[in-house]
Amino acid sequence: MSARTHGLILGKFYPPHLGHDFLIRAAASSCDALTVVVLARDDEGIDVATRVGWLQRNHAQDSNVRVLGAVDNNPTDFGDEALWTLHMRVIRSALSRDATTASLPAINLVFSSETYGGELARRFGAHHVLVDAERFAYPIAATMIREDPVARSDYLSPVVRAGVANRVVILGAESTGSTTLTADLVRAYRRRSGYERTSSVDEQGHEFGRFKLLRARAASYVCGDAVPQSKDLVWRDEEFEQIARRQNELEDARALDTGLLLLCDTDAWTTSLWQERYLGRASREVLALSRNVRALYVVTSPDGVAFTQDGTRDGEELRDEMHRRVVSRLATEGRRFLVVEGSPDERCEASRAAIDQVMAEGWPWSL
């Protein structure tokens, strides 16, 4: 059936929150076609393409919803006729540039939760539908989130939280306590207000190596060969690519269910260091999977940590070399990092202080 009612929602969505999603769902259920226009300034901390992408993912199941974006650097003053003219020029241009939207009937419904919605509707010759102006469904506004993102992160959709969460990577040479530290940090942060959703991502490389060794040993039993040790394994580029890809997949999945802090027990960049360790260089494919958007790297020092051989690790004599490799690469690439030493409690305390500093710095879009 061709569209007869064409609705419009206009906003900055800076950032998009559950109240926005409620408005869009309500409008989508009330008209044949709905166009959402995101207006962003060039000097804002989240670009228009990112906001559009978040909303598109949030409403991918709403087949009658289209999300468009435009840059509008004009000041906002709803009492200024000249500024209204400039804004309308931007809005109409955005609508006309999208072929599908331009082919729809003229906009005859404008949905909003704001007082300016009535004036916007008048300029389109449309009817204004006011939706939950009192914010009963979701008592939140984007300004409130920008004022205190951590405390109000539950009002962000999983997609948006995943996009803005600070991702902290805990890494180190074998048997230096990175997994223990990650678990300690998760417990510590979950006890704090605003951080109850803090999550972690498990290391994939160690598990992959464990299973690889088990497969090799099973084959040796069948063939009657000598039982291989970890140092006897032969690694291939494809295996490191598989580890890095899986690490990214799990990280992105976990980010959908975390607050604004995600703790990663190593990452794909770390995988490239292990590939370099075993094969002499990191492949282009693994390097391409490495990510640069990291709030902080926390490196666990081998000093004072007893080496535990779990049957899959190379050996204690290689720990110091790998530790130096990690620290050197972090420094060379200009990544923000901290080396932690001492007891488990001291390492946790030092890590928390550094992470707290990162969180206190806020986001480019927070107030």
C-alpha positions as CSV (number, residue, x, y, z in Angstrom):
1,M,0.0,0.0,0.0
2,S,1.4,3.4,-0.9
3,A,2.0,5.9,1.9
4,R,-0.7,8.4,2.6
5,T,0.6,9.8,5.9
6,H,4.2,11.0,6.0
7,G,5.6,11.9,9.4
8,L,8.6,13.9,10.4
9,I,10.8,14.0,13.5
10,L,13.5,16.5,13.8
11,G,16.2,16.7,16.4
12,K,19.8,16.9,17.4
13,F,19.9,13.5,19.1
14,Y,23.0,14.6,21.0
15,P,23.2,11.8,22.0
16,P,20.3,9.6,21.1
17,H,18.6,8.2,24.1
18,L,15.6,5.9,25.0
19,G,13.2,8.9,25.0
20,H,14.1,9.5,21.4
21,D,13.6,5.9,20.6
22,F,10.2,6.0,22.3
23,L,9.2,9.0,20.2
24,I,10.3,7.3,17.0
25,R,8.5,4.1,17.8
26,A,5.3,6.0,18.7
27,A,5.4,8.0,15.5
28,A,6.3,5.0,13.3
29,S,3.2,3.2,14.6
30,S,1.0,6.2,13.7
31,C,1.9,6.9,10.1
32,D,2.7,5.1,6.9
33,A,6.2,6.6,6.4
34,L,8.4,8.4,8.9
35,T,11.4,10.5,8.2
36,V,13.8,11.3,11.1
37,V,16.2,14.2,10.4
38,V,19.3,14.5,12.6
39,L,20.7,18.0,12.7
40,A,24.3,18.4,14.0
41,R,26.9,21.2,14.3
42,D,30.4,20.7,13.0
43,D,31.8,21.7,16.4
44,E,29.8,19.1,18.4
45,G,31.5,16.0,19.9
46,I,29.5,13.4,18.0
47,D,29.4,13.8,14.2
48,V,26.1,13.5,12.3
49,A,27.0,10.3,10.5
50,T,27.5,8.5,13.9
51,R,24.2,9.7,15.3
52,V,22.4,8.6,12.1
53,G,24.1,5.2,12.2
54,W,23.0,4.7,15.8
55,L,19.4,5.5,15.1
56,Q,19.4,3.4,12.0
57,R,20.6,0.4,14.0
58,N,18.1,1.1,16.8
59,H,15.2,1.2,14.3
60,A,16.3,-1.3,11.7
61,Q,13.1,-3.4,12.4
62,D,10.9,-0.4,11.7
63,S,10.5,-0.7,8.0
64,N,8.7,2.6,7.5
65,V,11.4,4.7,9.2
66,R,14.2,6.5,7.4
67,V,16.9,8.4,9.2
68,L,18.7,11.3,7.4
69,G,21.3,13.6,8.6
70,A,22.4,17.2,7.9
71,V,24.9,19.7,9.2
72,D,23.3,22.8,10.5
73,N,25.7,25.3,12.0
74,N,23.1,28.0,12.4
75,P,22.3,29.3,15.9
76,T,19.0,28.2,17.5
77,D,16.5,30.8,18.5
78,F,12.9,29.7,18.0
79,G,11.8,33.4,18.2
80,D,14.0,34.5,15.3
81,E,12.2,34.3,11.9
82,A,15.5,34.7,10.0
83,L,17.0,31.7,11.8
84,W,13.9,29.7,11.2
85,T,14.3,30.4,7.5
86,L,17.9,29.2,7.6
87,H,17.0,26.0,9.5
88,M,14.1,25.2,7.1
89,R,16.5,25.6,4.2
90,V,18.8,22.9,5.7
91,I,15.9,20.6,6.5
92,R,14.3,20.8,3.1
93,S,17.6,20.3,1.4
94,A,18.2,17.1,3.5
95,L,14.7,15.8,2.6
96,S,15.1,16.5,-1.1
97,R,18.6,14.9,-1.4
98,D,17.2,11.5,-0.3
99,A,15.5,9.9,-3.3
100,T,13.2,7.7,-1.4
101,T,12.0,10.4,1.0
102,A,11.6,12.8,-1.9
103,S,9.3,10.3,-3.6
104,L,7.0,10.1,-0.6
105,P,3.9,12.3,-0.2
106,A,4.4,15.7,1.4
107,I,5.0,15.7,5.1
108,N,1.6,16.0,6.8
109,L,2.4,15.0,10.4
110,V,5.1,16.3,12.6
111,F,5.8,14.4,15.8
112,S,7.7,15.9,18.8
113,S,7.9,16.2,22.5
114,E,8.9,19.9,22.3
115,T,7.0,23.2,22.0
116,Y,8.8,24.1,18.8
117,G,7.0,21.1,17.1
118,G,3.9,23.2,16.5
119,E,5.8,25.9,14.6
120,L,7.7,23.3,12.6
121,A,4.5,21.6,11.6
122,R,3.0,25.0,10.6
123,R,5.9,25.6,8.2
124,F,5.3,22.2,6.6
125,G,1.5,22.8,6.4
126,A,1.2,19.7,8.6
127,H,-0.5,18.6,11.8
128,H,1.6,18.6,15.1
129,V,1.4,15.4,17.2
130,L,2.7,16.1,20.7
131,V,4.2,12.9,22.3
132,D,4.8,12.6,26.0
133,A,5.8,16.2,26.6
134,E,5.9,15.6,30.3
135,R,8.5,12.8,29.8
136,F,6.5,10.2,31.8
137,A,7.8,7.3,29.7
138,Y,11.4,8.3,29.9
139,P,12.3,11.2,32.3
140,I,15.4,12.1,30.4
141,A,16.8,14.7,28.1
142,A,20.0,14.7,26.1
143,T,21.3,17.7,28.1
144,M,20.9,15.6,31.3
145,I,23.0,12.8,29.8
146,R,25.7,15.2,28.7
147,E,25.8,16.6,32.2
148,D,26.5,13.2,33.8
149,P,26.9,10.4,31.3
150,V,27.9,7.7,33.8
151,A,25.0,8.2,36.2
152,R,22.5,8.3,33.3
153,S,24.0,5.7,31.0
154,D,21.0,3.4,31.5
155,Y,19.0,5.9,29.4
156,L,21.2,5.2,26.4
157,S,20.3,2.3,24.1
158,P,22.8,-0.6,24.0
159,V,24.0,0.5,20.6
160,V,24.8,4.0,21.8
161,R,26.5,2.7,25.0
162,A,28.6,0.4,22.9
163,G,29.6,3.3,20.8
164,V,30.7,5.6,23.6
165,A,31.9,3.3,26.3
166,N,35.5,3.7,27.4
167,R,37.3,0.5,26.5
168,V,40.2,-0.3,28.8
169,V,42.6,-3.1,27.8
170,I,44.4,-5.1,30.5
171,L,47.3,-7.1,29.1
172,G,50.7,-8.6,29.9
173,A,53.1,-11.4,29.2
174,E,52.1,-14.9,30.2
175,S,51.2,-15.5,33.8
176,T,51.5,-11.9,35.0
177,G,48.0,-11.6,36.4
178,S,46.1,-9.7,33.7
179,T,43.0,-12.0,34.0
180,T,43.0,-11.7,37.8
181,L,43.4,-8.0,37.6
182,T,40.5,-7.7,35.1
183,A,38.2,-9.7,37.4
184,D,39.3,-7.6,40.4
185,L,38.5,-4.4,38.5
186,V,35.1,-5.6,37.5
187,R,34.2,-6.5,41.1
188,A,35.5,-3.1,42.3
189,Y,33.6,-1.0,39.8
190,R,30.3,-2.9,40.0
191,R,30.2,-1.8,43.7
192,R,30.2,1.8,42.6
193,S,27.1,3.9,41.7
194,G,26.8,4.4,38.0
195,Y,29.2,1.5,37.2
196,E,26.9,-1.4,38.1
197,R,26.8,-2.6,34.5
198,T,30.6,-2.7,34.1
199,S,31.6,-5.8,32.1
200,S,34.7,-7.6,30.9
201,V,35.8,-9.4,27.7
202,D,37.6,-12.7,28.1
203,E,40.9,-13.4,26.3
204,Q,40.5,-15.6,23.3
205,G,44.2,-16.3,22.5
206,H,44.9,-18.4,25.6
207,E,41.8,-20.6,25.0
208,F,42.6,-21.0,21.4
209,G,46.2,-22.1,22.2
210,R,44.9,-24.5,24.9
211,F,42.5,-26.2,22.4
212,K,45.2,-26.2,19.7
213,L,47.5,-28.1,22.0
214,L,44.8,-30.5,23.0
215,R,44.1,-31.3,19.3
216,A,47.8,-31.8,18.7
217,R,48.1,-34.2,21.6
218,A,45.0,-36.1,20.6
219,A,46.5,-36.6,17.2
220,S,49.8,-37.8,18.7
221,Y,48.1,-40.4,20.8
222,V,46.4,-41.8,17.7
223,C,49.6,-41.8,15.6
224,G,51.8,-43.0,18.4
225,D,54.0,-39.9,18.1
226,A,55.8,-38.1,21.0
227,V,53.3,-35.9,23.0
228,P,53.9,-32.3,21.9
229,Q,54.4,-29.4,24.3
230,S,53.3,-25.8,23.8
231,K,56.7,-24.9,22.3
232,D,56.3,-27.6,19.6
233,L,53.1,-26.1,18.1
234,V,53.4,-24.6,14.6
235,W,51.3,-21.4,14.2
236,R,49.8,-20.0,11.0
237,D,48.7,-16.5,10.1
238,E,45.1,-17.6,9.6
239,E,44.9,-18.7,13.3
240,F,46.0,-15.3,14.6
241,E,43.4,-13.7,12.2
242,Q,40.8,-16.0,13.7
243,I,41.7,-15.1,17.2
244,A,41.8,-11.3,16.5
245,R,38.4,-11.5,14.7
246,R,36.8,-13.5,17.5
247,Q,38.2,-11.1,20.1
248,N,36.6,-8.2,18.3
249,E,33.3,-10.0,17.9
250,L,33.1,-10.8,21.6
251,E,34.2,-7.3,22.6
252,D,31.5,-5.7,20.4
253,A,28.8,-8.1,21.8
254,R,29.8,-7.5,25.4
255,A,29.8,-3.7,24.8
256,L,26.1,-3.9,24.1
257,D,25.5,-5.0,27.7
258,T,27.9,-2.8,29.6
259,G,27.8,0.7,31.1
260,L,30.3,3.3,30.0
261,L,33.3,1.2,31.0
262,L,34.3,-2.0,29.3
263,L,37.3,-3.9,30.6
264,C,39.0,-6.1,28.0
265,D,41.4,-8.9,28.9
266,T,43.7,-8.3,25.9
267,D,42.5,-7.3,22.5
268,A,43.2,-7.7,18.8
269,W,46.1,-5.3,18.9
270,T,47.7,-7.6,21.6
271,T,47.1,-10.6,19.2
272,S,49.4,-8.9,16.7
273,L,52.2,-8.8,19.3
274,W,51.8,-12.6,19.8
275,Q,51.8,-13.2,16.1
276,E,55.0,-11.2,15.9
277,R,56.4,-13.2,18.7
278,Y,55.7,-16.6,17.1
279,L,56.0,-15.8,13.4
280,G,58.5,-12.9,13.4
281,R,56.0,-10.3,12.0
282,A,52.3,-9.3,12.3
283,S,50.3,-9.9,9.1
284,R,48.4,-7.1,7.4
285,E,45.1,-8.8,8.1
286,V,45.7,-9.0,11.9
287,L,47.0,-5.4,12.0
288,A,43.8,-4.3,10.1
289,L,41.7,-5.9,12.9
290,S,43.6,-4.0,15.6
291,R,41.7,-1.0,17.0
292,N,43.0,2.4,17.8
293,V,40.1,3.6,19.9
294,R,41.3,2.6,23.4
295,A,40.9,4.8,26.5
296,L,43.8,3.1,28.3
297,Y,46.1,0.1,28.3
298,V,47.0,-1.4,31.7
299,V,50.1,-3.6,31.5
300,T,50.8,-6.2,34.2
301,S,54.4,-6.4,35.2
302,P,56.0,-9.9,35.7
303,D,58.0,-8.5,38.7
304,G,56.9,-10.3,41.9
305,V,54.5,-12.6,40.1
306,A,55.2,-16.4,40.4
307,F,55.1,-18.1,37.0
308,T,52.4,-20.7,36.8
309,Q,52.8,-23.3,34.0
310,D,49.3,-24.5,33.1
311,G,50.6,-26.8,30.4
312,T,50.0,-24.3,27.5
313,R,52.5,-21.5,28.3
314,D,55.9,-21.1,26.7
315,G,58.0,-20.6,29.8
316,E,59.1,-18.1,32.5
317,E,62.3,-17.2,30.7
318,L,60.2,-15.5,27.9
319,R,58.1,-13.3,30.2
320,D,60.5,-10.4,30.5
321,E,61.2,-10.2,26.8
322,M,57.5,-10.2,26.0
323,H,56.9,-7.5,28.7
324,R,59.5,-5.3,27.1
325,R,58.0,-5.8,23.7
326,V,54.5,-4.8,24.9
327,V,55.7,-1.6,26.6
328,S,58.0,-0.7,23.7
329,R,55.2,-1.0,21.1
330,L,52.7,0.9,23.3
331,A,55.2,3.8,23.7
332,T,56.3,3.8,20.0
333,E,52.7,3.9,18.8
334,G,51.8,6.7,21.3
335,R,49.1,4.7,23.1
336,R,48.0,5.7,26.5
337,F,49.2,3.1,29.0
338,L,50.1,2.3,32.6
339,V,52.4,-0.4,34.0
340,V,51.2,-1.8,37.3
341,E,53.4,-3.6,39.8
342,G,53.2,-4.9,43.4
343,S,50.6,-7.0,45.1
344,P,47.1,-7.7,43.5
345,D,45.6,-5.0,45.7
346,E,48.2,-2.5,44.7
347,R,47.8,-3.3,41.0
348,C,44.0,-2.9,41.3
349,E,44.3,0.4,43.2
350,A,46.8,1.8,40.7
351,S,44.6,0.7,37.8
352,R,41.5,2.2,39.3
353,A,43.2,5.5,39.8
354,A,44.2,5.6,36.2
355,I,40.8,4.5,34.9
356,D,39.0,7.0,37.2
357,Q,41.1,9.8,35.6
358,V,40.0,8.6,32.2
359,M,36.4,8.6,33.2
360,A,36.7,12.0,34.9
361,E,38.0,13.5,31.6
362,G,34.6,12.8,30.1
363,W,33.7,12.6,26.5
364,P,34.0,15.2,23.7
365,W,30.3,15.6,23.9
366,S,29.8,15.7,27.7
367,L,29.4,19.0,29.6
